[in-house]
Amino acid sequence: MENNNINEVNIVDIKMPFWSMVIFMVKAAIASIPAFIILAIIFTVVNLILGGIFGGMGRY
């Protein structure tokens, strides 16, 4: 037999001190910098490739 009971959970409050939250947010911001650099490199490479392929269109 299958158990079709669905348990739902609602989070009402998270008790966390203010300065602990500030430190967490600063750490998250610092951790996002390498991800942004990696994405910037990927988008630059894609832009260079597409620019090389389609860059000459419309000149004639």
PyMOL Python script that loads the backbone (N, CA, C, O; Angstrom):
from pymol import cmd

cmd.read_pdbstr("""\
ATOM      1  N   MET A   1       0.826  -1.172   0.000  1.00  0.00           N
ATOM      2  CA  MET A   1       0.000   0.000   0.000  1.00  0.00           C
ATOM      3  C   MET A   1       0.876   1.243   0.000  1.00  0.00           C
ATOM      4  O   MET A   1       1.961   1.281   0.581  1.00  0.00           O
ATOM      5  N   GLU A   2       0.365   2.235  -0.664  1.00  0.00           N
ATOM      6  CA  GLU A   2       1.095   3.494  -0.737  1.00  0.00           C
ATOM      7  C   GLU A   2       0.641   4.434   0.370  1.00  0.00           C
ATOM      8  O   GLU A   2      -0.520   4.435   0.777  1.00  0.00           O
ATOM      9  N   ASN A   3       1.566   5.212   0.830  1.00  0.00           N
ATOM     10  CA  ASN A   3       1.264   6.216   1.837  1.00  0.00           C
ATOM     11  C   ASN A   3       1.119   7.560   1.129  1.00  0.00           C
ATOM     12  O   ASN A   3       2.111   8.147   0.698  1.00  0.00           O
ATOM     13  N   ASN A   4      -0.103   8.042   1.009  1.00  0.00           N
ATOM     14  CA  ASN A   4      -0.355   9.275   0.281  1.00  0.00           C
ATOM     15  C   ASN A   4      -0.437  10.505   1.183  1.00  0.00           C
ATOM     16  O   ASN A   4      -0.923  11.553   0.758  1.00  0.00           O
ATOM     17  N   ASN A   5       0.025  10.386   2.401  1.00  0.00           N
ATOM     18  CA  ASN A   5       0.012  11.533   3.295  1.00  0.00           C
ATOM     19  C   ASN A   5       1.107  12.514   2.898  1.00  0.00           C
ATOM     20  O   ASN A   5       2.262  12.127   2.718  1.00  0.00           O
ATOM     21  N   ILE A   6       0.749  13.755   2.765  1.00  0.00           N
ATOM     22  CA  ILE A   6       1.708  14.790   2.418  1.00  0.00           C
ATOM     23  C   ILE A   6       1.943  15.648   3.651  1.00  0.00           C
ATOM     24  O   ILE A   6       1.007  16.203   4.226  1.00  0.00           O
ATOM     25  N   ASN A   7       3.188  15.745   4.043  1.00  0.00           N
ATOM     26  CA  ASN A   7       3.545  16.575   5.186  1.00  0.00           C
ATOM     27  C   ASN A   7       4.067  17.910   4.685  1.00  0.00           C
ATOM     28  O   ASN A   7       5.064  17.952   3.964  1.00  0.00           O
ATOM     29  N   GLU A   8       3.413  18.994   5.056  1.00  0.00           N
ATOM     30  CA  GLU A   8       3.847  20.321   4.663  1.00  0.00           C
ATOM     31  C   GLU A   8       4.514  21.001   5.843  1.00  0.00           C
ATOM     32  O   GLU A   8       4.101  20.846   6.992  1.00  0.00           O
ATOM     33  N   VAL A   9       5.550  21.754   5.533  1.00  0.00           N
ATOM     34  CA  VAL A   9       6.284  22.474   6.570  1.00  0.00           C
ATOM     35  C   VAL A   9       6.294  23.944   6.207  1.00  0.00           C
ATOM     36  O   VAL A   9       6.646  24.309   5.085  1.00  0.00           O
ATOM     37  N   ASN A  10       5.912  24.788   7.147  1.00  0.00           N
ATOM     38  CA  ASN A  10       5.965  26.236   6.966  1.00  0.00           C
ATOM     39  C   ASN A  10       6.945  26.809   7.973  1.00  0.00           C
ATOM     40  O   ASN A  10       6.785  26.631   9.180  1.00  0.00           O
ATOM     41  N   ILE A  11       7.963  27.498   7.470  1.00  0.00           N
ATOM     42  CA  ILE A  11       8.937  28.131   8.355  1.00  0.00           C
ATOM     43  C   ILE A  11       8.399  29.505   8.722  1.00  0.00           C
ATOM     44  O   ILE A  11       8.123  30.330   7.851  1.00  0.00           O
ATOM     45  N   VAL A  12       8.256  29.738  10.002  1.00  0.00           N
ATOM     46  CA  VAL A  12       7.656  30.984  10.476  1.00  0.00           C
ATOM     47  C   VAL A  12       8.726  32.000  10.841  1.00  0.00           C
ATOM     48  O   VAL A  12       8.591  33.179  10.516  1.00  0.00           O
ATOM     49  N   ASP A  13       9.783  31.564  11.510  1.00  0.00           N
ATOM     50  CA  ASP A  13      10.773  32.508  11.989  1.00  0.00           C
ATOM     51  C   ASP A  13      12.125  31.804  12.099  1.00  0.00           C
ATOM     52  O   ASP A  13      12.201  30.614  12.406  1.00  0.00           O
ATOM     53  N   ILE A  14      13.180  32.562  11.842  1.00  0.00           N
ATOM     54  CA  ILE A  14      14.539  32.088  12.054  1.00  0.00           C
ATOM     55  C   ILE A  14      15.166  33.029  13.071  1.00  0.00           C
ATOM     56  O   ILE A  14      15.287  34.228  12.822  1.00  0.00           O
ATOM     57  N   LYS A  15      15.558  32.494  14.200  1.00  0.00           N
ATOM     58  CA  LYS A  15      16.181  33.317  15.235  1.00  0.00           C
ATOM     59  C   LYS A  15      17.683  33.308  15.016  1.00  0.00           C
ATOM     60  O   LYS A  15      18.351  32.297  15.233  1.00  0.00           O
ATOM     61  N   MET A  16      18.205  34.447  14.582  1.00  0.00           N
ATOM     62  CA  MET A  16      19.625  34.579  14.312  1.00  0.00           C
ATOM     63  C   MET A  16      20.046  35.977  14.729  1.00  0.00           C
ATOM     64  O   MET A  16      19.392  36.950  14.353  1.00  0.00           O
ATOM     65  N   PRO A  17      21.119  36.103  15.493  1.00  0.00           N
ATOM     66  CA  PRO A  17      21.555  37.433  15.909  1.00  0.00           C
ATOM     67  C   PRO A  17      21.919  38.311  14.708  1.00  0.00           C
ATOM     68  O   PRO A  17      22.337  37.814  13.663  1.00  0.00           O
ATOM     69  N   PHE A  18      21.750  39.621  14.880  1.00  0.00           N
ATOM     70  CA  PHE A  18      21.948  40.560  13.776  1.00  0.00           C
ATOM     71  C   PHE A  18      23.368  40.488  13.220  1.00  0.00           C
ATOM     72  O   PHE A  18      23.547  40.384  12.006  1.00  0.00           O
ATOM     73  N   TRP A  19      24.373  40.542  14.081  1.00  0.00           N
ATOM     74  CA  TRP A  19      25.753  40.573  13.594  1.00  0.00           C
ATOM     75  C   TRP A  19      26.153  39.247  12.969  1.00  0.00           C
ATOM     76  O   TRP A  19      26.982  39.214  12.060  1.00  0.00           O
ATOM     77  N   SER A  20      25.584  38.176  13.438  1.00  0.00           N
ATOM     78  CA  SER A  20      25.828  36.894  12.801  1.00  0.00           C
ATOM     79  C   SER A  20      25.268  36.881  11.384  1.00  0.00           C
ATOM     80  O   SER A  20      25.883  36.335  10.468  1.00  0.00           O
ATOM     81  N   MET A  21      24.089  37.490  11.211  1.00  0.00           N
ATOM     82  CA  MET A  21      23.497  37.599   9.879  1.00  0.00           C
ATOM     83  C   MET A  21      24.343  38.496   8.976  1.00  0.00           C
ATOM     84  O   MET A  21      24.513  38.201   7.793  1.00  0.00           O
ATOM     85  N   VAL A  22      24.870  39.584   9.524  1.00  0.00           N
ATOM     86  CA  VAL A  22      25.725  40.485   8.746  1.00  0.00           C
ATOM     87  C   VAL A  22      26.974  39.763   8.289  1.00  0.00           C
ATOM     88  O   VAL A  22      27.368  39.884   7.128  1.00  0.00           O
ATOM     89  N   ILE A  23      27.607  39.012   9.182  1.00  0.00           N
ATOM     90  CA  ILE A  23      28.815  38.263   8.814  1.00  0.00           C
ATOM     91  C   ILE A  23      28.493  37.224   7.751  1.00  0.00           C
ATOM     92  O   ILE A  23      29.270  37.027   6.817  1.00  0.00           O
ATOM     93  N   PHE A  24      27.350  36.557   7.890  1.00  0.00           N
ATOM     94  CA  PHE A  24      26.935  35.570   6.882  1.00  0.00           C
ATOM     95  C   PHE A  24      26.756  36.225   5.515  1.00  0.00           C
ATOM     96  O   PHE A  24      27.194  35.676   4.504  1.00  0.00           O
ATOM     97  N   MET A  25      26.116  37.394   5.477  1.00  0.00           N
ATOM     98  CA  MET A  25      25.888  38.068   4.197  1.00  0.00           C
ATOM     99  C   MET A  25      27.196  38.555   3.578  1.00  0.00           C
ATOM    100  O   MET A  25      27.353  38.514   2.358  1.00  0.00           O
ATOM    101  N   VAL A  26      28.130  39.015   4.402  1.00  0.00           N
ATOM    102  CA  VAL A  26      29.435  39.437   3.877  1.00  0.00           C
ATOM    103  C   VAL A  26      30.187  38.239   3.300  1.00  0.00           C
ATOM    104  O   VAL A  26      30.802  38.342   2.239  1.00  0.00           O
ATOM    105  N   LYS A  27      30.139  37.112   3.993  1.00  0.00           N
ATOM    106  CA  LYS A  27      30.791  35.901   3.482  1.00  0.00           C
ATOM    107  C   LYS A  27      30.150  35.445   2.172  1.00  0.00           C
ATOM    108  O   LYS A  27      30.848  35.003   1.259  1.00  0.00           O
ATOM    109  N   ALA A  28      28.823  35.552   2.078  1.00  0.00           N
ATOM    110  CA  ALA A  28      28.136  35.163   0.837  1.00  0.00           C
ATOM    111  C   ALA A  28      28.525  36.090  -0.307  1.00  0.00           C
ATOM    112  O   ALA A  28      28.699  35.641  -1.440  1.00  0.00           O
ATOM    113  N   ALA A  29      28.662  37.384  -0.015  1.00  0.00           N
ATOM    114  CA  ALA A  29      29.059  38.337  -1.057  1.00  0.00           C
ATOM    115  C   ALA A  29      30.487  38.063  -1.525  1.00  0.00           C
ATOM    116  O   ALA A  29      30.772  38.123  -2.721  1.00  0.00           O
ATOM    117  N   ILE A  30      31.379  37.764  -0.591  1.00  0.00           N
ATOM    118  CA  ILE A  30      32.766  37.458  -0.954  1.00  0.00           C
ATOM    119  C   ILE A  30      32.831  36.150  -1.745  1.00  0.00           C
ATOM    120  O   ILE A  30      33.619  36.034  -2.684  1.00  0.00           O
ATOM    121  N   ALA A  31      32.020  35.178  -1.379  1.00  0.00           N
ATOM    122  CA  ALA A  31      32.027  33.895  -2.083  1.00  0.00           C
ATOM    123  C   ALA A  31      31.465  34.006  -3.494  1.00  0.00           C
ATOM    124  O   ALA A  31      31.769  33.169  -4.344  1.00  0.00           O
ATOM    125  N   SER A  32      30.648  35.028  -3.760  1.00  0.00           N
ATOM    126  CA  SER A  32      30.064  35.178  -5.093  1.00  0.00           C
ATOM    127  C   SER A  32      31.040  35.806  -6.087  1.00  0.00           C
ATOM    128  O   SER A  32      30.805  35.741  -7.294  1.00  0.00           O
ATOM    129  N   ILE A  33      32.125  36.410  -5.610  1.00  0.00           N
ATOM    130  CA  ILE A  33      33.079  37.065  -6.510  1.00  0.00           C
ATOM    131  C   ILE A  33      33.728  36.070  -7.477  1.00  0.00           C
ATOM    132  O   ILE A  33      33.760  36.362  -8.672  1.00  0.00           O
ATOM    133  N   PRO A  34      34.245  34.922  -7.045  1.00  0.00           N
ATOM    134  CA  PRO A  34      34.819  33.975  -8.019  1.00  0.00           C
ATOM    135  C   PRO A  34      33.794  33.469  -9.035  1.00  0.00           C
ATOM    136  O   PRO A  34      34.125  33.252 -10.201  1.00  0.00           O
ATOM    137  N   ALA A  35      32.547  33.282  -8.588  1.00  0.00           N
ATOM    138  CA  ALA A  35      31.513  32.843  -9.523  1.00  0.00           C
ATOM    139  C   ALA A  35      31.277  33.911 -10.586  1.00  0.00           C
ATOM    140  O   ALA A  35      31.104  33.586 -11.761  1.00  0.00           O
ATOM    141  N   PHE A  36      31.267  35.176 -10.188  1.00  0.00           N
ATOM    142  CA  PHE A  36      31.093  36.262 -11.158  1.00  0.00           C
ATOM    143  C   PHE A  36      32.260  36.315 -12.135  1.00  0.00           C
ATOM    144  O   PHE A  36      32.058  36.553 -13.326  1.00  0.00           O
ATOM    145  N   ILE A  37      33.460  36.100 -11.654  1.00  0.00           N
ATOM    146  CA  ILE A  37      34.636  36.116 -12.535  1.00  0.00           C
ATOM    147  C   ILE A  37      34.555  34.972 -13.549  1.00  0.00           C
ATOM    148  O   ILE A  37      34.848  35.170 -14.728  1.00  0.00           O
ATOM    149  N   ILE A  38      34.162  33.789 -13.102  1.00  0.00           N
ATOM    150  CA  ILE A  38      34.033  32.649 -14.018  1.00  0.00           C
ATOM    151  C   ILE A  38      32.969  32.925 -15.074  1.00  0.00           C
ATOM    152  O   ILE A  38      33.180  32.651 -16.256  1.00  0.00           O
ATOM    153  N   LEU A  39      31.814  33.474 -14.649  1.00  0.00           N
ATOM    154  CA  LEU A  39      30.763  33.797 -15.622  1.00  0.00           C
ATOM    155  C   LEU A  39      31.208  34.878 -16.593  1.00  0.00           C
ATOM    156  O   LEU A  39      30.867  34.823 -17.774  1.00  0.00           O
ATOM    157  N   ALA A  40      31.957  35.852 -16.117  1.00  0.00           N
ATOM    158  CA  ALA A  40      32.455  36.908 -17.001  1.00  0.00           C
ATOM    159  C   ALA A  40      33.403  36.335 -18.044  1.00  0.00           C
ATOM    160  O   ALA A  40      33.360  36.741 -19.205  1.00  0.00           O
ATOM    161  N   ILE A  41      34.256  35.401 -17.650  1.00  0.00           N
ATOM    162  CA  ILE A  41      35.175  34.769 -18.605  1.00  0.00           C
ATOM    163  C   ILE A  41      34.396  33.968 -19.637  1.00  0.00           C
ATOM    164  O   ILE A  41      34.706  34.030 -20.827  1.00  0.00           O
ATOM    165  N   ILE A  42      33.387  33.214 -19.200  1.00  0.00           N
ATOM    166  CA  ILE A  42      32.578  32.424 -20.138  1.00  0.00           C
ATOM    167  C   ILE A  42      31.866  33.332 -21.132  1.00  0.00           C
ATOM    168  O   ILE A  42      31.882  33.067 -22.334  1.00  0.00           O
ATOM    169  N   PHE A  43      31.235  34.411 -20.639  1.00  0.00           N
ATOM    170  CA  PHE A  43      30.520  35.320 -21.540  1.00  0.00           C
ATOM    171  C   PHE A  43      31.480  36.043 -22.485  1.00  0.00           C
ATOM    172  O   PHE A  43      31.121  36.325 -23.628  1.00  0.00           O
ATOM    173  N   THR A  44      32.687  36.344 -22.026  1.00  0.00           N
ATOM    174  CA  THR A  44      33.677  36.980 -22.890  1.00  0.00           C
ATOM    175  C   THR A  44      34.101  36.049 -24.013  1.00  0.00           C
ATOM    176  O   THR A  44      34.215  36.474 -25.163  1.00  0.00           O
ATOM    177  N   VAL A  45      34.335  34.788 -23.690  1.00  0.00           N
ATOM    178  CA  VAL A  45      34.730  33.817 -24.715  1.00  0.00           C
ATOM    179  C   VAL A  45      33.610  33.627 -25.735  1.00  0.00           C
ATOM    180  O   VAL A  45      33.866  33.584 -26.938  1.00  0.00           O
ATOM    181  N   VAL A  46      32.361  33.512 -25.253  1.00  0.00           N
ATOM    182  CA  VAL A  46      31.226  33.367 -26.171  1.00  0.00           C
ATOM    183  C   VAL A  46      31.094  34.613 -27.045  1.00  0.00           C
ATOM    184  O   VAL A  46      30.825  34.502 -28.241  1.00  0.00           O
ATOM    185  N   ASN A  47      31.281  35.786 -26.462  1.00  0.00           N
ATOM    186  CA  ASN A  47      31.188  37.022 -27.232  1.00  0.00           C
ATOM    187  C   ASN A  47      32.295  37.104 -28.288  1.00  0.00           C
ATOM    188  O   ASN A  47      32.052  37.554 -29.407  1.00  0.00           O
ATOM    189  N   LEU A  48      33.499  36.673 -27.937  1.00  0.00           N
ATOM    190  CA  LEU A  48      34.591  36.679 -28.907  1.00  0.00           C
ATOM    191  C   LEU A  48      34.313  35.716 -30.055  1.00  0.00           C
ATOM    192  O   LEU A  48      34.572  36.036 -31.215  1.00  0.00           O
ATOM    193  N   ILE A  49      33.791  34.548 -29.733  1.00  0.00           N
ATOM    194  CA  ILE A  49      33.493  33.560 -30.775  1.00  0.00           C
ATOM    195  C   ILE A  49      32.397  34.080 -31.698  1.00  0.00           C
ATOM    196  O   ILE A  49      32.546  34.056 -32.919  1.00  0.00           O
ATOM    197  N   LEU A  50      31.297  34.551 -31.113  1.00  0.00           N
ATOM    198  CA  LEU A  50      30.197  35.046 -31.935  1.00  0.00           C
ATOM    199  C   LEU A  50      30.576  36.326 -32.681  1.00  0.00           C
ATOM    200  O   LEU A  50      30.119  36.556 -33.800  1.00  0.00           O
ATOM    201  N   GLY A  51      31.400  37.146 -32.065  1.00  0.00           N
ATOM    202  CA  GLY A  51      31.876  38.348 -32.757  1.00  0.00           C
ATOM    203  C   GLY A  51      32.760  38.005 -33.939  1.00  0.00           C
ATOM    204  O   GLY A  51      32.710  38.673 -34.971  1.00  0.00           O
ATOM    205  N   GLY A  52      33.571  36.964 -33.793  1.00  0.00           N
ATOM    206  CA  GLY A  52      34.410  36.534 -34.908  1.00  0.00           C
ATOM    207  C   GLY A  52      33.600  35.919 -36.029  1.00  0.00           C
ATOM    208  O   GLY A  52      33.947  36.066 -37.200  1.00  0.00           O
ATOM    209  N   ILE A  53      32.516  35.225 -35.681  1.00  0.00           N
ATOM    210  CA  ILE A  53      31.692  34.587 -36.708  1.00  0.00           C
ATOM    211  C   ILE A  53      30.819  35.617 -37.421  1.00  0.00           C
ATOM    212  O   ILE A  53      30.758  35.647 -38.650  1.00  0.00           O
ATOM    213  N   PHE A  54      30.147  36.456 -36.641  1.00  0.00           N
ATOM    214  CA  PHE A  54      29.158  37.370 -37.212  1.00  0.00           C
ATOM    215  C   PHE A  54      29.650  38.807 -37.329  1.00  0.00           C
ATOM    216  O   PHE A  54      28.889  39.682 -37.740  1.00  0.00           O
ATOM    217  N   GLY A  55      30.887  39.064 -36.981  1.00  0.00           N
ATOM    218  CA  GLY A  55      31.399  40.433 -36.984  1.00  0.00           C
ATOM    219  C   GLY A  55      31.511  41.055 -38.372  1.00  0.00           C
ATOM    220  O   GLY A  55      31.395  42.273 -38.515  1.00  0.00           O
ATOM    221  N   GLY A  56      31.730  40.248 -39.376  1.00  0.00           N
ATOM    222  CA  GLY A  56      31.903  40.765 -40.724  1.00  0.00           C
ATOM    223  C   GLY A  56      30.607  40.931 -41.498  1.00  0.00           C
ATOM    224  O   GLY A  56      30.618  41.402 -42.635  1.00  0.00           O
ATOM    225  N   MET A  57      29.490  40.545 -40.890  1.00  0.00           N
ATOM    226  CA  MET A  57      28.215  40.638 -41.587  1.00  0.00           C
ATOM    227  C   MET A  57      27.778  42.101 -41.693  1.00  0.00           C
ATOM    228  O   MET A  57      27.938  42.880 -40.753  1.00  0.00           O
ATOM    229  N   GLY A  58      27.233  42.451 -42.833  1.00  0.00           N
ATOM    230  CA  GLY A  58      26.702  43.795 -43.018  1.00  0.00           C
ATOM    231  C   GLY A  58      27.705  44.812 -43.503  1.00  0.00           C
ATOM    232  O   GLY A  58      27.367  45.988 -43.633  1.00  0.00           O
ATOM    233  N   ARG A  59      28.915  44.406 -43.773  1.00  0.00           N
ATOM    234  CA  ARG A  59      29.920  45.363 -44.249  1.00  0.00           C
ATOM    235  C   ARG A  59      29.802  45.605 -45.757  1.00  0.00           C
ATOM    236  O   ARG A  59      30.296  46.612 -46.265  1.00  0.00           O
ATOM    237  N   TYR A  60      29.152  44.688 -46.468  1.00  0.00           N
ATOM    238  CA  TYR A  60      29.079  44.839 -47.915  1.00  0.00           C
ATOM    239  C   TYR A  60      27.645  45.052 -48.331  1.00  0.00           C
ATOM    240  O   TYR A  60      27.364  45.202 -49.520  1.00  0.00           O
TER     241      TYR A  60
END
""", "prot")
cmd.dss("prot")
cmd.show_as("cartoon", "prot")
cmd.util.cbc("prot")
cmd.orient("prot")
